[in-house]
Amino acid sequence: RERIPDLTGRAPWARLDFDAIEIFNGDDAVSVAAVESVMKDWYAFLDAGYRITATGNSDSHRAIFHEPGLPRTYVKVPSDDVSKLDQRAFIESLRKNRAIVSSGPFVTLRIDEAFIGDSVAPGLRRARVEVSAPRWMDISFVEIVQKGKSVARIEAPFEPMALTAELEAMLDLRPGDWVIAIAGGTKEMDPLYRRGVPPYAFTNPIFVEADRRPVNP
């Protein structure tokens, strides 16, 4: 496999000593295309081996037109009880990519027994995506992206089940790959004050262990 040039070598002035990057801003809630454009920059970091956590926030300077929490970042923590929030555990979990970004649907991803932020060995692995959303929220597709390319996708209508939708796929994973899940729709979410906002969500990656074999000079 061709080695990806190190970003610091290509841009020695760049500061890459950060843990997270805002991918989904509330100003872009009406434009999934704008969010996807920023995601491509994030993909470039991941391809180069930088495990930078994707985040999203509503940027609600004025609540009259920027609904707080649209979008938001869900971070895995030991307890859902706010009174028991462990700030150190929260920060550590965010640094380890254990988060999803969403303007509505809740999306989870597993590869075999690995969860978001974990690493798996290369090989043929089973990926499973689960999507939960209220009935008024249009979810029209669920997708698995492996190293920037869509490798599995289903579109509505989905089979009736407790979950809104689920997707399973066998993936051929190579060293250095990463996998995320995406879910979204095209119809605006009527309960929102702001018009024209479709549901959209994506996970942070599950990583594939890099090939640690020595490389000949």
C-alpha positions in Angstrom: 0.0 0.0 0.0 1.2 3.5 -0.9 2.1 5.5 2.2 0.1 8.7 2.8 2.5 11.7 3.1 2.7 13.0 6.6 0.8 16.3 6.9 3.5 17.8 9.0 6.0 17.2 6.2 3.8 18.8 3.7 2.9 21.8 5.9 5.6 22.1 8.7 3.9 25.3 10.0 0.6 23.5 10.7 -0.4 23.0 14.4 -1.9 19.5 14.7 -1.7 19.2 18.5 -5.5 19.3 19.0 -8.0 16.6 19.9 -11.2 17.5 18.2 -12.6 19.5 15.3 -16.1 21.0 14.8 -17.6 19.3 11.7 -21.3 20.2 12.0 -22.2 23.8 13.0 -25.7 25.0 13.6 -25.5 27.5 10.8 -25.2 24.5 8.4 -28.2 22.6 9.8 -30.2 23.4 6.6 -27.4 22.3 4.3 -26.2 18.7 4.6 -23.9 19.4 1.6 -22.0 22.0 3.7 -21.5 19.5 6.5 -20.3 16.8 4.1 -17.8 19.3 2.6 -16.2 19.8 6.1 -16.3 16.0 6.6 -13.9 15.6 3.7 -11.3 17.6 5.6 -11.8 15.4 8.6 -11.4 12.3 6.4 -8.0 13.6 5.2 -6.9 13.8 8.9 -8.1 10.3 9.5 -6.4 9.0 6.3 -3.1 10.5 7.5 -3.4 8.7 10.8 -4.6 11.6 13.0 -7.4 10.3 15.2 -9.1 13.7 15.6 -12.6 13.5 17.1 -15.5 15.0 15.1 -17.9 17.2 17.0 -20.9 19.4 16.3 -22.7 22.2 18.2 -25.6 24.6 17.7 -23.5 27.8 18.0 -26.6 29.3 19.6 -25.7 32.9 20.1 -29.4 33.8 19.8 -31.9 31.2 20.7 -34.7 32.9 18.7 -33.3 31.4 15.5 -30.5 29.0 16.6 -32.2 26.2 18.6 -29.8 25.1 21.4 -28.7 21.5 20.8 -29.1 21.5 17.0 -26.8 19.8 16.3 -25.2 18.2 19.4 -22.3 15.9 20.3 -23.2 12.8 22.3 -20.2 11.5 24.3 -20.0 8.1 26.0 -19.6 8.5 29.8 -19.8 6.1 32.7 -23.2 7.4 33.9 -26.1 9.3 32.3 -26.8 11.0 35.7 -25.8 14.6 35.2 -25.1 15.0 38.9 -22.4 12.3 38.6 -20.6 13.8 35.6 -16.9 13.0 35.7 -15.2 15.8 33.8 -12.0 13.9 33.4 -13.8 10.8 32.1 -15.8 13.0 29.7 -12.6 14.6 28.3 -10.8 11.3 28.0 -13.8 9.8 26.2 -13.9 12.7 23.8 -10.2 12.3 23.1 -10.7 8.6 22.4 -13.4 9.4 19.7 -16.2 7.9 21.7 -18.8 10.3 20.3 -21.5 10.8 17.7 -22.7 14.0 16.1 -26.4 14.5 15.3 -29.2 17.0 14.5 -31.8 14.4 15.4 -31.3 10.6 15.0 -29.2 8.6 17.4 -26.8 6.3 15.6 -24.6 3.5 16.9 -21.9 1.4 15.2 -20.3 -1.9 16.1 -17.8 -4.0 14.3 -17.8 -7.5 15.9 -17.5 -6.6 19.6 -15.8 -3.2 19.0 -17.6 0.1 19.6 -17.1 3.7 18.4 -13.5 4.8 19.2 -12.2 1.2 19.5 -9.8 -0.6 17.2 -10.2 -3.9 15.5 -7.8 -6.2 13.7 -7.8 -6.3 9.9 -9.8 -9.0 8.1 -13.4 -9.8 7.3 -15.6 -8.3 10.0 -19.3 -7.8 10.6 -20.5 -4.2 11.0 -23.8 -3.3 12.5 -25.5 0.1 12.5 -28.6 0.9 14.6 -30.6 4.1 14.2 -33.2 5.4 16.6 -35.5 8.4 15.8 -39.0 9.6 16.7 -41.8 8.9 14.1 -42.0 12.5 13.0 -38.3 12.4 11.9 -37.8 11.3 8.4 -34.9 8.8 8.1 -34.4 7.9 4.4 -31.0 6.3 4.4 -28.3 4.5 6.5 -24.8 4.2 5.3 -21.4 2.7 6.2 -18.3 4.6 5.1 -14.9 2.8 5.1 -11.9 5.1 4.6 -14.0 7.7 2.9 -15.9 5.4 0.6 -19.5 4.2 0.9 -19.4 0.4 1.3 -23.0 -0.4 2.4 -26.2 1.6 2.2 -29.9 1.0 2.7 -32.8 3.3 1.9 -36.3 3.7 3.2 -38.8 2.1 3.6 -37.3 0.0 6.3 -38.6 -3.2 7.8 -40.9 -2.6 10.8 -38.9 -3.0 14.1 -38.4 -1.4 17.4 -35.5 0.6 16.0 -36.0 3.1 13.1 -33.5 1.3 10.9 -30.6 -1.1 11.1 -27.9 -2.1 8.6 -25.5 -5.0 8.7 -22.6 -5.7 6.4 -19.4 -7.8 6.1 -16.4 -5.5 5.6 -13.0 -6.4 4.3 -10.8 -4.3 6.6 -7.2 -3.4 5.8 -4.6 -2.0 8.2 -5.0 1.7 8.7 -8.7 1.8 7.6 -11.4 3.5 9.6 -15.2 3.0 9.5 -18.1 5.4 10.4 -21.9 5.2 10.1 -24.1 8.0 8.7 -27.9 8.3 8.8 -30.2 11.1 7.5 -33.3 12.2 5.6 -34.5 14.8 3.2 -37.7 16.1 4.8 -37.5 19.0 7.2 -38.2 18.4 10.9 -41.6 20.2 11.4 -41.4 20.6 15.2 -38.4 22.9 14.8 -38.8 26.6 14.8 -36.2 26.9 12.0 -37.5 25.7 8.6 -35.8 23.5 6.1 -33.6 21.4 8.6 -33.4 17.7 7.7 -32.1 15.1 10.1 -28.5 14.1 9.8 -26.1 12.2 12.0 -22.7 10.4 11.9 -20.5 8.5 14.2 -16.8 8.9 15.0 -14.7 6.0 13.7 -13.9 2.5 14.6 -10.3 2.1 13.6 -8.4 -0.8 12.0 -5.1 -1.6 13.6 -2.2 -0.4 11.5 0.3 -2.8 10.0 3.2 -2.8 12.5 5.6 -4.8 10.3 8.9 -3.1 9.7 9.2 -1.1 6.5 12.3 -1.5 4.4 14.1 1.9 3.9 
